[in-house]
Amino acid sequence: MKDKLNVMVPVDFTPVSYSAIEFLAFLMHKTPINTHLVHVVEVNSAEWAGSVDASETLSKSEMKQKVQLAEQKFAALKQHVGFRFSSEVLFGGLTTSLAKYAAQNSIDLIIMGTDGANGWLEKVSGSEAQHVVRYTSVPVITIHQDAAITPLQNLLWVADFEAEKQPEQSLATIKMLQQLFHAKLHLLQIMDAEDEDRAQELKGQMQTFAEQLGLEHYELHLHHNYKVPAGVRSFNEVSEMDLVLIGTHGRKGISHLFYGSIAETLVNHCIRPLMTYHLN
């Protein structure tokens, strides 16, 4: 485990972004953290020349006013939280700015709030949190505006326990969270009608998965539902999970439009905090 984790929290100074800070506080009580609070002023990349003064097509007074307002809100936030943090105001697209900052500052984990998205909007564009999950290589914990935030006693891991190889960094993060909070790990396989006769086989695959990864203090669960996101939500409604863990392939472009991502669907609708990580 690193001496200090580098954690980035994107903030737009709305209540849902402060929910991410609330979740961060639980983590801070368990391990030392370098906290990076980042606010993005969204501008067209074609108009941005690297600085406010060099970007001739942008209103310099408007941009400087936005920076000043963000710095004032960061200063006010420092008066209300009991921890130190570095603050940064970035310009550009939200997703690209956050991904670039995460790479340049060796960020280990991103925690962000989300209002979610619904219907056709979700299929075509998705929420801001979905885009960050899709384009950022480090694990991302998203906190839905309606999610219950509690200490991490039970971690729910949803995976394809037969096919997917789990990335070492993400596996290390999951084990770290379990160790810090002395939490129980719950492996969940969603079954549809076609899987009825394979219950024992699926349980065997899950057991092999756990043994190969050296998991400890875990339980195996099979849950019936015709779709994974709905199954995860219904399982959560009758259990007391504090964080859901799931991998994503990070599909982009037309592939994402047609195939979507189970993890990104959960980003918008999960009733518990959700950690997503890239499988490839």
N, C-alpha and C positions, 0 to 999 in steps of 0.2 A: 504494500500500500504506500502511496506517495506521502511525503511529509505534509504537503498541503495540496488540496484539490483546487484546480482552477475552474470556477463555476461562473457561467455567464447568464445573466437574467435580462432579456430585452424588456424595456419598460416604455409604455406610452402614457404613463401617469393616469391610467384608468383603473377602476377597482379590480378588474380581472387581472391586470398586470401585477397589482399588489398581492394577489392571491399566490403568485409565484414566490414572492418574498416571504409570505407566511409559511409556505412549504419549505423554503430554504432554511428558515429558522430551526426546524426540526433537525435538519442535517448539520447545522452549525453546532448544535448541542452535543454532537457525537464525534466530530472531527474538525481539525483546522481547515479553513477555506479561504482562498483568495477570491473575493467577490468582485465581479465585473458587471456593473449596471450599464446597459447600453441603450441609448435612445437614437432612433434613426429618423432623420428628416428626409422624407422621400422626395427625390428629384429625378428627372429623366437623365439617364446616364449620358445621353448625347449632349446634354446641356452642361454637365458637370465637368469642370476642367481641373479638378484636384483641390481647389480652394474656393471660398466665396468670392474673393477679389478677382480670381482668374476666370470665373464663369460669367462671361460677358452677357449672356442672354437671360440670366436669372436676375431677379430683383435683389440687389445686395442688401438693401435695408430690410426687406422681408426676411431674408435668410438669417441675417444677424439678429433680428428680433426673435426668430424661432430658437436660435442658439441661446440667446440670453434668457428666454423663458424656460428652456429646458434646464439651464444651469441654476436658475432660481428654484426650480422644483427639486432638483437634486440636493440643493442646499437645505431646503425645507425637510426633505426626506431624512437627511442626516440628523436632524433634530429629533426625529421620531423613532429611529431604529437604534438598537443597541449594538451595532457592529460597524466596523469600518468597511468601506468599499471604494473602489476606483470607479469613476464615471466617465463616460465618453459619449459625445454627440457625433454621429456619422451621417454622411450624406450619400444618397444613391437609392437603389432598390432595396427593399427591406431584406429579402432573402439573400441576395448577393452580398450585401453589406455585412450581415450577420455571419454568413459562411466565411467570408474573407477575414473578419475579425477573429473568429474562432480558430482559424488556421494560423494566423499570425501570432496569436497569444497562447497557443498550446492549451486551448480550453478542453477540459476533460468531460464536462457535462453542461448542457443548456437546460434551464428551467424557465418555462414561459406560460403565461395564461392564454386562454383562447375563448372567444365568444362562440366558436363553431360556425358552421355553414350548413345549409339545408337544400334539398331538392336539386334542380338543374344547376344552381350556382355551385353546389358542392362537386358535381360531376365535371363541370367545365373549368372552374377556377379554384375552388376549394377555399379554405380559410388560410389566413397568414401562417398559422401554426403548421398546417399541412405542408405548405411550401417549404418552411424551414426544415421539417422532418425529411422532405424529399431531397433537398439539396445539401444538407449538412451531414458530414460523415460521423460526427460524435453523437453519442446517445442524447436524446432530447426527452425531458419530462414535461408533459403538457398538463396544465390544470384547467379543466373546463370550468366555466363560470358557476355551474351548479354542483361541482364536485365537492364531496366531503373531504376535508384535509385533516388527517389524524396521524399519530406516530406510527411508524412502519412496524407492525407486528406480524402481518400476513402479506406475503408477496405472491401474486398470481401470475404464473408464467404460461402464456399461450404460445404454442409452437407446433410445427410439423415435426413430430418427434422421430419420424422415419427418415426424412430427406435432407434436412437442412444442417449444414455445418455452422456452428455458432462462432462468430469472430472472437478472438482472444480478448480484445479490449472491452467488448461489451460483456463478455462472460465475467471478466475481472470486476467490472462495475457492479454487476448483479451480485456477485459473491461479496463484494465490499459492503453493499447496502445491507445484505442479510447479516453479515458479521457485525456491522456497526450497531444495528438495532436488535440483534439476537432474534431475528424474525424467522418464522416458518415459511418455507417455500412450497407453493402449491402448483403442481404441474397439471394443466387443464387441456384435455383433448375434446373438441366439439365433435359429436357424432351425428350423422344424418341417418335416415332410414336404411340406406344401403350398408351401413356399418354395423347393423344389429348383430350379425353373426361373427363379427370380428373383435368383439369386446376384449376377449382374453389376449388376442394377438396385439391389439393396440396397447393394452396394459403392459405387455411384455416389451414392446418397443419403447414405451416411456421409461420402464425400469432400466433398460439397457442405456438409454439416453442419459439418465441420472448417474448411472455407475461410470460411464465413459467420461463424463465431465467432472466426476468427483464431487457430486452434490451431497450435502448433508442436511439433516433435519427437514425432510420434505414429505409431502403426501401426493398421491396420484388421484386424479379425478377424471371421470368420464361424464359428459353432460350432453343431453340430446337437444339438438336444434337443427333447423334446416340451413341456417347461415351462421358463420362464425361470429360476426359482430353482435347479432341478436343473441346468440348463445352466451357470449361473454357478459352481455348486459343482464340477461336473465339469471345467470349464475351469480353475478354480483349482487343482485337484488335479494338473494336469500343467503348470502354469505357476508363475512366481514373482512373483505380484502382492503388493504390500505394503498396498494400500488399494483397496477397491471403492467406486465412486461410482454412485449411482442416485437418480433423482427419485421422489417419491411424491405422489399426489393428496391424501393425508391424509384419506381417507374416514372418516366417523364414523357411529355409530348403525347402523340396519338396513342401510344401503347397504354399510357395511364388512363386516357379517356375511355378506352374500350375495356380494359381489364381492371382498372382501379387498384386499390390497395386496402386490404383488410385493416392494416394498422392505421392508415390515414382516415378511414371511416370511423374508427374508434376515437381518433383524436377529436373529432367533432361531436361525438355522442357519448363517450364513456363517462359514467357517473363516478368514477374514481380517478385519481391521478394516474397518468399513463406514461410509461417509459418506452420509447421506440428506439430501435437501433438498426443499422443497415446490415443486411445479410450478405451483401456483395459489394 
